[in-house]
């Protein structure tokens, strides 16, 4: 199990690997990122811009 601030989604609360839950959470996060990028593209278009490069997202904790 991970010692980082955010829990490691590969493991359940008991510390055992849970591949099914991990894959589900990974898919949810992927969909959330897709929706965010769509919104960023719409916002850029609203102001007369378009995004022409790769958008890299890094998840931050609640303090950053």
C-alpha positions, 0 to 999 in steps of 0.5 A, a space after each residue: 500500500 502507498 504511503 503518499 497523501 492520496 490512497 493508492 487506488 490499486 488496493 482496497 481498504 484492507 491493503 489487498 490488490 483490487 484489480 476490478 475497482 482499480 480498473 473502474 477508478 482508472 476509467 472514471 479518471 480518464 473520462 473526467 480528464 476527457 470532459 475537462 479537456 473538452 471544456 478547456 477547448 470550448 473555453 479557448 474557442 469562446 475567446 477566439 483561440 484553439 488549443 494546438 498542442 498536447 494538454 498535460 494534466 497533473 492531479 494535485 492535492 487539495 492544497 495546490 
